[in-house]
Amino acid sequence: MSVIQINHLSFTYDGGLMPVFTDLTLRLDSAWRLGLVGRNGRGKPR
């Protein structure tokens, strides 16, 4: 089992007035199936 861990992540859009999230901590187990969703042209990796 592998784990991906992200600590203290914050994100604000350029020119945004408020952050989308701040100080996010996330642990993802490699046994999980994950999907990234979003509108076309919004910078999702291929």
Stockholm file with secondary structure:
# STOCKHOLM 1.0

chainA/1-46         MSVIQINHLSFTYDGGLMPVFTDLTLRLDSAWRLGLVGRNGRGKPR
#=GR chainA/1-46 SS CCEEEEEEEEECCTTCSSCSEEEEEEEEETTSCCCCCCCTTSCCCC
#=GC SS_cons        CCEEEEEEEEECCTTCSSCSEEEEEEEEETTSCCCCCCCTTSCCCC
//
